[in-house]
Amino acid sequence: MGIVRNSDDKVFYVASTDVLRLVRFGTRLHNPSGPYTFDRKWEEGVFSDLRVLKDERGAKMFDRNHAFLEVMIGLMRVRTVKKQKLFISQDLAPMVVPHETT
């Protein structure tokens, strides 16, 4: 997992796949003895919650030719070279709560 600081605006950003890993970790940390199945439906629920975050209020949209996005690709935090929504790490704290698991 990687949290990367953008030198332009001095803000820490996280990619959606890393947010998913963080929520998984938080769920296991919150209830270490529970049986967990992180299936596709669970992932879709997390990504649905992330879609609620709008540009400049929890997230920021970067164009595909932005220098910071190229850094994220170089660090293998983002896989595709297209417009990406990255999430501001400070604004994610309220969202990193355990989701229902079965």
C-alpha angles and dihedrals in degrees: 000000000000136000109190128194118223109221091208098063100011091235126136115235134194129195120234094250089055090049088055090053090048093052090048090051092047091050092052092044092050093052111014096175097052124110109245133194111180097193131169093270090055091050091050089054092054092047089048089055090050092053088064090067109093131208112288092005103081097330143044129210115225123197116234093252096050114125093228091054089053088054090051090051090048090052089049092240091123122039106194130057099230139097107307136195110218122190127233106237096215091055094051097068095090090048097051095087125128113275122212112279131187 
